[in-house]
Amino acid sequence: MRRVLIITYYWPPGGGAGVQRWLKFAKYLPHFGWQPVIYTPENPELPVIDESLLKDIPKEAEIVKQKIWEPYEWYKRFAGRKGEKINTGFLNEKGKGGMAEKIAVWLRGNLFIPDARKYWINPSVNFLNDYLKQHPVDAIISSGPPHSMHIIALKLKQRNNIKWIADFRDPWTNIDYYQDLMLTSYADKKHHQMEREVLANADVVVAVGKTMAQEFKSISGKNIEVITNGYDDDDVSRSTVTLDSKFTIAHIGTLVKSRNPEQLWKVLSDLVTNSDFASDFKLVLTGKVDFNVKQSLDKNGLLQYTEFIEYLPHDEVIKVQQRSQVLLLILNNTQNAKGILTGKLFEYMSAKRPVLCIGATDGDAAEIVSSTETGITCNFDDGNKMKQSISHFYQLYKSGGLTINANGVERYSRKSLTEKLVEHLNYLVK
């Protein structure tokens, strides 16, 4: 069996979207003749813990861990957030802010390049150089963000001339919160320089979406492969699922400020003036919710209809998706909205419940929702279409006919996507 070293910051028992992609690839790699060797921190800063994901680690996997030093304790003390977990996407749960927070963000963006895991780069390179002499591998894969993982792989390739795949779950300099880092011209130039170096030196660059791939191609001039996120057949319940009796619209995942759908809340506020809709309706938000989102819900009189579930293990999240009447997908209303393709979309599709997507109607997510016939996409400010769509779903719910006939969803199964990855691995080491 060939061996591939996978450098990833996120790994079980950590939870959340950042863990899913490479955990699922690792799960299915042995089916195609590749042993995953996971290199990950022993003591990472993890926003959530999900022990249920440990069952997906294949018995063939070799797990290699080294301690990491991160400046987050200093950062949290400085910003007045001692004891909190840090979320990279600027989630603000308690309405805090002020000058200390702004200074801390400035320091984070300008001193820790490419990110706060930079202090793990050189120790990891030194450790892995020695490790690879005793335990050779056929290829390396790095998963980012954090993009420090790519820099580790870059240095290993330069010293060992091993074939390398750089996998991007999110963009680098075009990520939605890049402008919030308050970068100096030097820091901005440094980020772009490192991004170009990784793109130029990786043997294969993989992006999770078509738009991201096009953006990377414009930077590097090389073809970028697209392997989306997906769903795992093993996660889909085979038993009969009883749908919620209420007209539940459920969102799974973190709701940061840039995902606050003001227009949607106004539409729902208008709809609950209808007594029948109001008595049937429930909004379920599973995951951490930004303070600004809660303020908007309150302003629109929706708190009484909202159930907040801060955290559920992944296997319980799957059940919420399968029993909800409508699944709500909210994309970041930012300059890169067209290219945002969240992992939860594919699990939504596997749940076989209608998807209401709020985002760019000409974006990657909208294209997949349309091609698989799994739902409707409304632009961020298109209140009329939102109201028509929700009213349509509600009428079908009342008549007992709220279903979808999904088309082609199976091509997004984790096993199929791993087979696509293995094609690149086999080509590199043939």
C-alpha positions, 0 to 999 in steps of 0.5 A: 500500500502506498503512503501519503503524508497529510498535513492538517491542523484540524483532526478529531476529536476536533469538530466542525467543517474544517475536520470533515474534508480530510477525515473523510478522504482519509477514511476512504483512501485505503479502499484505493490502495493508499495509507493515510499518515496524518500529521496534526498538532497534539494540542491545537486550539479547537473551537469545538470537540466532537468525539463522534468523529473518531469512529471515521478514522480508518484502522490503516491510518497512522497518526503522528502528533507534535505539540504546537505553540500558538499565541492565542492565550496572549491574544485572548488576554489582550482582547479581553476574551480570556477563556473563550475559543477563537474562531477564525471567521470573526464570530462575535457572540457577546457584542464585545469590541472596542480598541483592544479588540481592534489592536489585537486583530491588527497584531494578528494580521500583521505579525502572524503571517500567514497565520497564528500557526506559523511557529509550528512551521520550522519545528514541523519541518525539522521533525518531519525531515527526520521522520521521513528518513525512517518512514518514507511516503510517496506523496504529501498533501497539505490542507489549508487554511491555516495556510501554515500547513502549506508552508510546511509542505513547501519546505518539505518538498524543497528538501526532499523532492516529494510530490505534493498536493496543496488542497485549499478548503478556503481561499487565501488572500480572497477569503471573506475576512481578509480585509478585516485583518487591517493589513499593512502594505508589507503584510499584504505583499507578504501574504500574496508572495507566500500564496504565489510560492505555494501555488507555483511549487505544488505539483497539484493544486486542488480547490473546493470550487470552480470560482476559487480554482479560476482565481488561483489560475489567474494568480499562478497561470496553471490549471487548478483541479476542483474536488468539492466537499461532499457527504458520506453515505455512512452518515445518512440514516437508513431508518425512516425519519419522522419529519418535524410537525412544525414548519421548521426552517433549519440552519446548520453551522456558524452564523457570523455577521457577514452571513446575517440575512437581514432581508430574510428576517424581514420577510419572515417577520412579515410572514408571521403576521399570518396567524396560521404561518406563525403557529406552524413556523419554527426557525432552528439555528444549530451552531454558534450565532453572532451577536449581530444576528441575534440583534436582527432577529430581535428587531424583527420579532423572530426570537420567539420563533427561534430555537438556538442549539449551540452545539451538536455532535455531527451524527446528531446534526445529520438527524436535524438535517433529515427531519427539518422541513426546509434547510437554510443555506446562508452564504457570506454577503462579501465580495467573494460570495460567488465562490463560496461553497460550504461543506454543509450544502452537500450534507443538505443534499444528502438529507433530501430536504428542500434547500433555501440558499441565500447567496449569489444566484450566479455562484458555485453553490447556486449552480449545484443547487440548480443542477441537482434540483435540490432547492432554490437560490435567492440573492441577498436582497431579493425579498420578493423571491424569498417570500415567494419561495418560503410561501411555496414551501409552506403551501407544500408543507400544509398539503403534505407534499414538501419533497424534492427529487434530487438529481445526480447527488451521488457524484458528491459522495465522499467515496467518489470524491476520494477516488477522484483524489486518488487519480491525481495521487496515482498520476503523480507517483506512476 
